[in-house]
Amino acid sequence: MGLGGTPAQAPLPMTLPILDAMAHEGFEQVLAIHDRRSGLKAFLAIHNTACGPAFGGVRRFAYRDEDDSLRDCMRLARAMTYKCALADLPAGGAKVVIQESGGEDWEGAYRHLGDVVEQLGGRFYTGPDVGTGEQELRWMTERTSYVTDPGEGGPGLLPECTAQGVFFGIAAALRELDGEEAWAQRKIVVQGLGSVGALLSQQLVAQGVRVLGADLDEARGQSVAAELGPGVRRARAVCHGGDRARLEPGAPELPRGGGGRKQRARPSTAWG
């Protein structure tokens, strides 16, 4: 029998050996968060605070299961540590992922998450990511100061800055690998056409790059493709396999110089 005389429950399945994974990758803390009132289910992972507080956004996504969401949380937190190190910032990496299951009270969920962040006392600073925008951040700012302010007091154009950073990263990689950017010779796949992906595609097309864009939201993909260039045809599917994406052969391209999200284990629709 369980507590209070209730029937004993079967052991919870734990397919990811979390403590071993934390030790192997150098994680400091992983929190499992649940709020009964709002239905919030989330993980918060802090990878490294050796150089300063941990930075990382809040990703809300319909993950296949808890194992996938925890793995993504830890992967993204670790990547944030590397990003901060590369930028020589006095900070480390962290991440929050929220499991979107349906029926949640998102206003209550984000306020509860704000309480959790506040309790960490400045070890973790957070902000937007997939599924978490201005409204969600406003709910969090009601409970904590350790979150990006989406108003005039905040950092400003985050999607634009992120897209610019990705563009500069691609340019640096091309110079390192080929000795030149040579944009007009390039064909680049942009997987995910949200705020950042759409802006990045716009910059690439303006440089003469042949861009292939993919998104699980078909209407979103069509909208971005129409904005980036006239006469854009629908491409074939991009298939997901683990962390890799494979573009099926025969996918058409955005015309060079033209103006040319959630990730379940299923194909997304591509445009190019």
C-alpha positions as CSV (number, residue, x, y, z in Angstrom):
1,M,0.0,0.0,0.0
2,G,1.1,3.6,-0.6
3,L,0.9,6.6,1.6
4,G,-2.5,7.1,3.3
5,G,-3.6,3.6,2.5
6,T,-3.8,4.2,-1.3
7,P,-2.7,1.3,-3.6
8,A,1.0,1.2,-4.3
9,Q,1.9,2.6,-7.7
10,A,4.2,0.9,-10.2
11,P,7.8,2.3,-10.3
12,L,8.2,5.2,-12.6
13,P,10.1,4.4,-15.8
14,M,13.4,6.2,-15.9
15,T,15.1,5.5,-19.2
16,L,17.8,8.2,-18.8
17,P,20.2,7.5,-15.9
18,I,20.1,11.2,-14.9
19,L,22.8,11.2,-12.2
20,D,25.3,9.4,-14.4
21,A,24.5,11.8,-17.3
22,M,25.0,14.7,-15.0
23,A,28.3,13.5,-13.8
24,H,29.5,12.6,-17.3
25,E,28.6,16.0,-18.7
26,G,29.5,18.1,-15.6
27,F,26.0,19.3,-14.7
28,E,25.5,21.0,-11.4
29,Q,21.7,20.8,-11.0
30,V,18.6,19.4,-12.7
31,L,15.2,20.2,-11.4
32,A,11.9,18.5,-12.3
33,I,9.1,21.0,-11.9
34,H,5.4,20.2,-11.5
35,D,2.5,22.5,-10.6
36,R,-0.8,20.8,-10.0
37,R,-2.9,23.9,-10.4
38,S,-1.7,25.0,-13.8
39,G,-0.6,21.6,-15.1
40,L,3.0,22.7,-15.6
41,K,5.5,19.9,-16.2
42,A,9.1,21.1,-16.9
43,F,12.8,20.5,-16.4
44,L,15.4,23.1,-15.5
45,A,19.0,22.1,-16.0
46,I,22.0,24.2,-14.8
47,H,25.1,23.0,-16.5
48,N,27.9,25.3,-15.3
49,T,28.2,28.4,-13.2
50,A,32.0,28.5,-12.7
51,C,32.3,31.8,-14.6
52,G,29.1,33.4,-13.5
53,P,25.3,32.9,-13.4
54,A,23.8,30.5,-15.9
55,F,21.9,31.8,-19.0
56,G,19.3,30.0,-21.0
57,G,15.8,30.4,-22.3
58,V,12.4,28.6,-21.8
59,R,11.5,26.2,-24.5
60,R,7.9,25.0,-24.7
61,F,7.3,22.0,-26.9
62,A,5.1,19.0,-27.4
63,Y,7.9,16.4,-26.8
64,R,7.2,12.8,-27.5
65,D,7.8,11.9,-23.9
66,E,9.7,13.0,-20.7
67,D,12.9,11.3,-21.8
68,D,13.0,13.4,-24.9
69,S,12.3,16.6,-23.0
70,L,15.0,15.9,-20.4
71,R,17.6,15.1,-23.0
72,D,16.8,18.2,-24.9
73,C,17.0,20.3,-21.8
74,M,20.4,19.0,-20.9
75,R,21.7,19.2,-24.4
76,L,20.6,22.8,-24.7
77,A,22.0,23.8,-21.3
78,R,25.4,22.3,-22.1
79,A,25.4,24.2,-25.5
80,M,24.7,27.5,-23.7
81,T,27.8,27.0,-21.6
82,Y,29.9,26.6,-24.7
83,K,28.2,29.6,-26.3
84,C,29.0,31.8,-23.3
85,A,32.6,30.6,-23.3
86,L,33.0,31.3,-27.0
87,A,31.7,34.8,-26.4
88,D,33.9,35.3,-23.4
89,L,31.0,36.1,-21.2
90,P,31.2,35.8,-17.4
91,A,28.3,33.2,-17.4
92,G,27.5,29.6,-17.9
93,G,24.7,27.6,-19.4
94,A,21.2,26.4,-18.4
95,K,17.8,25.7,-19.9
96,V,14.2,25.2,-19.1
97,V,12.0,22.9,-21.2
98,I,8.2,22.7,-20.7
99,Q,6.3,19.6,-21.8
100,E,3.2,20.8,-23.7
101,S,0.5,18.2,-23.2
102,G,-2.7,20.1,-23.7
103,G,-5.1,21.7,-21.2
104,E,-2.5,23.7,-19.3
105,D,-3.2,27.1,-17.7
106,W,-0.2,28.8,-19.3
107,E,-0.6,32.1,-17.4
108,G,-0.5,30.1,-14.1
109,A,2.3,27.9,-15.4
110,Y,4.6,30.7,-16.3
111,R,4.0,32.5,-13.1
112,H,4.8,29.4,-11.2
113,L,8.0,29.0,-13.3
114,G,8.8,32.6,-12.3
115,D,8.6,31.6,-8.7
116,V,11.0,28.7,-9.3
117,V,13.5,31.0,-11.0
118,E,13.3,33.5,-8.2
119,Q,14.0,30.9,-5.6
120,L,17.3,30.2,-7.4
121,G,18.4,33.6,-6.3
122,G,20.2,34.7,-9.4
123,R,22.0,31.5,-10.3
124,F,19.9,31.3,-13.4
125,Y,18.7,34.1,-15.8
126,T,16.2,33.1,-18.4
127,G,14.4,34.5,-21.5
128,P,12.5,33.6,-24.7
129,D,12.8,30.5,-26.8
130,V,10.5,28.3,-28.9
131,G,6.9,28.6,-27.5
132,T,7.9,31.4,-25.0
133,G,7.3,34.9,-26.3
134,E,6.5,38.4,-25.0
135,Q,3.3,37.5,-23.2
136,E,4.8,34.5,-21.4
137,L,7.8,36.6,-20.3
138,R,5.5,39.2,-18.9
139,W,3.8,36.6,-16.7
140,M,7.2,35.6,-15.4
141,T,8.3,39.1,-14.7
142,E,5.5,39.4,-12.3
143,R,7.3,36.8,-10.1
144,T,11.0,37.2,-10.8
145,S,13.6,39.8,-11.9
146,Y,15.8,37.1,-13.3
147,V,14.0,37.0,-16.7
148,T,14.2,39.1,-19.9
149,D,12.0,42.1,-19.8
150,P,9.9,42.1,-23.0
151,G,9.2,45.8,-22.6
152,E,11.2,49.0,-23.2
153,G,13.6,48.1,-20.4
154,G,14.6,44.8,-22.0
155,P,17.4,44.0,-24.4
156,G,15.4,44.8,-27.6
157,L,15.4,42.9,-30.8
158,L,16.3,39.4,-29.7
159,P,15.2,37.4,-32.9
160,E,17.1,39.9,-35.1
161,C,20.2,39.7,-33.0
162,T,20.0,35.9,-32.8
163,A,19.6,35.6,-36.6
164,Q,22.5,37.9,-37.1
165,G,24.7,35.8,-34.8
166,V,23.8,32.6,-36.8
167,F,24.6,34.4,-40.0
168,F,28.0,35.5,-38.7
169,G,28.6,32.0,-37.5
170,I,27.9,30.5,-40.9
171,A,30.2,33.1,-42.5
172,A,33.0,32.3,-40.1
173,A,32.6,28.6,-40.7
174,L,32.8,29.1,-44.5
175,R,35.9,31.2,-44.2
176,E,37.6,28.6,-42.0
177,L,36.6,25.6,-44.3
178,D,36.9,27.1,-47.7
179,G,38.8,30.3,-47.3
180,E,35.9,32.5,-48.5
181,E,32.2,33.0,-48.0
182,A,31.3,32.8,-51.7
183,W,27.6,33.1,-50.8
184,A,26.3,32.8,-54.4
185,Q,27.8,29.3,-54.5
186,R,26.0,28.0,-51.4
187,K,22.9,26.0,-50.8
188,I,21.8,26.2,-47.1
189,V,19.0,24.4,-45.3
190,V,17.2,26.4,-42.6
191,Q,15.2,24.0,-40.4
192,G,12.6,25.9,-38.5
193,L,11.0,29.1,-40.0
194,G,10.0,30.9,-36.8
195,S,11.2,34.4,-35.9
196,V,14.9,33.5,-36.1
197,G,14.7,31.1,-39.0
198,A,12.7,33.5,-41.2
199,L,15.1,36.4,-40.5
200,L,18.1,34.2,-41.2
201,S,16.6,33.0,-44.5
202,Q,16.0,36.6,-45.5
203,Q,19.6,37.5,-44.9
204,L,20.9,34.5,-46.8
205,V,18.7,35.0,-49.8
206,A,19.8,38.7,-49.9
207,Q,23.4,37.4,-50.2
208,G,22.4,35.2,-53.2
209,V,22.3,31.9,-51.2
210,R,20.1,29.1,-52.5
211,V,17.9,28.5,-49.4
212,L,15.8,25.4,-48.6
213,G,13.5,26.1,-45.7
214,A,11.6,23.5,-43.5
215,D,9.0,23.8,-40.8
216,L,6.4,21.5,-39.2
217,D,3.8,24.3,-39.4
218,E,2.9,24.1,-43.1
219,A,1.0,27.5,-43.1
220,R,4.0,29.1,-41.5
221,G,6.4,27.7,-44.1
222,Q,4.2,28.8,-47.0
223,S,3.9,32.3,-45.5
224,V,7.7,32.7,-45.2
225,A,8.3,31.2,-48.6
226,A,5.8,33.6,-50.2
227,E,7.4,36.6,-48.4
228,L,11.0,35.6,-49.4
229,G,10.3,35.2,-53.1
230,P,7.6,34.8,-55.7
231,G,7.0,31.5,-57.5
232,V,8.4,29.4,-54.6
233,R,7.4,25.7,-55.0
234,R,6.7,23.2,-52.3
235,A,9.6,20.9,-51.7
236,R,9.6,17.3,-50.5
237,A,9.8,16.3,-46.9
238,V,12.6,16.8,-44.5
239,C,12.8,13.7,-42.3
240,H,14.0,13.8,-38.7
241,G,16.2,11.2,-37.2
242,G,17.6,11.9,-33.8
243,D,19.5,15.2,-34.0
244,R,19.9,14.9,-37.8
245,A,17.8,16.1,-40.6
246,R,17.9,14.7,-44.2
247,L,16.6,16.7,-47.1
248,E,15.0,14.4,-49.7
249,P,16.5,14.7,-53.2
250,G,14.8,16.8,-55.8
251,A,13.8,19.6,-53.5
252,P,13.5,22.9,-55.5
253,E,15.2,26.1,-54.3
254,L,14.5,29.7,-53.5
255,P,15.7,31.9,-56.4
256,R,19.0,33.5,-55.5
257,G,18.8,37.2,-54.9
258,G,15.0,37.0,-54.8
259,G,13.5,38.1,-51.6
260,G,13.1,35.0,-51.0
261,R,8.4,24.3,-35.1
262,K,7.6,21.9,-32.7
263,Q,9.6,18.8,-33.4
264,R,7.9,15.5,-33.1
265,A,9.2,12.3,-34.6
266,R,7.5,12.9,-37.9
267,P,8.3,14.6,-41.2
268,S,8.1,18.4,-41.6
269,T,7.2,20.2,-44.8
270,A,9.9,22.0,-46.7
271,W,9.8,24.8,-49.1
272,G,12.5,26.0,-51.5
